[in-house]
Amino acid sequence: MESPVSARLPWFGPGKCPLYLAPMAGFTDPVFRQICKEYGADVMVTEFVMANKFLDPRGEVVAWETVDFSPEQRPMGVQIFGSNPEKMGQAARKIVDRLEPDFIDINYGCPAPRVVDQCAGSSLLTDLPRLQAVAQAVVERVTMDVPVTAKIRTGWDDDSIVAVEASRRLVDVGIEAIAVHGRTKVQGYRGAANWEVIQAVAEGVPVPVVGNGSVDSAQEVMRLREQTSVAGLMIGRAALGYPWIFREIKETLRTGVTPPPADIEERWQVLLRYCREMLDRPRRGEAWDHLGWMRPRLKAFTKVIPGSRQLRQQLEKVNHYDDLVQIAEEHLANYGQEDLSTVLSESH
């Protein structure tokens, strides 16, 4: 089965299988997205933002900072979430008028309690009429200018797998592509992704379907391209500490040979660049000069390298960029010549 052609989403089509960087709250900020783009990510989606934030002067500053992007990051989608159709439509219109993204994406997949408790995210998989109404409201407000896409999960739990029905309802009101995370809300991020459900969606709707879940290596991408009919693949947690995964996948697809992993020096170069550029950006309307709020990101970069346990302990305490540089120099002096191939292969 060939990938559906979409004139308004031209990265899909026969012979194409774009690699998406999954939107991940707290991680896929503008700087990280730019790094992933440089290493081969094809399509980007911002961290999600509650639609109401764009309609409230008190929340607007953070909202616009979160969805900021540069022209180099296109094609770019802005992801929003909420359960009020009217407010979702208003927010989407405001975003399109100000940023002109390549598409608006609606989040129906987040399992976080703070989202589900607002009857948004994956909670809407238990209320398909409202899920459809939200999509219809957004489509009606912006479809004349940009396409609207959606991201869903397979269902609430194993007893309520609704991905195919939800996708059909979304397509019926004008959604032009759907990303399916192959886990239920109850699963969260545990266990294996259910690619049978993802494939059922790909076969069940006439729009491009992007598969998401356990896409963590070039070999897995090759397998999924051969065994499924998804139009694209979305990479999430596997990219968090390792943006080079996009480069490795593309090189493997091009040559048939997986290149060696990024060495420790290159990893530190990228991590230090990331921190410098993040510190140069305003956050919540102010300049920040310490690294404390970036610690989860720092630890993600150092997850699978020699000496990572001690390194993570050091990063728990680091506050300033100069201290991070010193940690990097000491780590490179101790481990700079290590071969990472074995370490990485053992992590998969």
Buried (B, 14 or more C-beta within 10 A) or exposed (E): EEBBEBEEBEBBBEEBBBBBBBBBBEBBBBBBBBBBBBBBBBBBBBBBBBBBBBBEEEBBBBBBBBBBBEEEBBBBBBBBBBBBBEBBBBBBBBBBEEBEBBBBBBBBBBBBEEBBEBBBBBBBBBEBEBBBBBBBBBBBBBBEEBBBBBBBBBBBEEEEBBBBBBBBBBBEBBBBBBBBBBBBBBBEEEEEBBBEBBBBBBEBBEBBBBBBBBBBBBEBBBEBBEEBBBBBBBBBBBBBBBBBBBBBBBBBBEEEEBEEBBBBEEBBEBBBEBBEBBBEEEBEEEEBEEBEEBBEBBBBBBBBBBBBEEBBEBBEEBEBBEBBBEBBEEBBEBBEEBEBEEBBEEEE
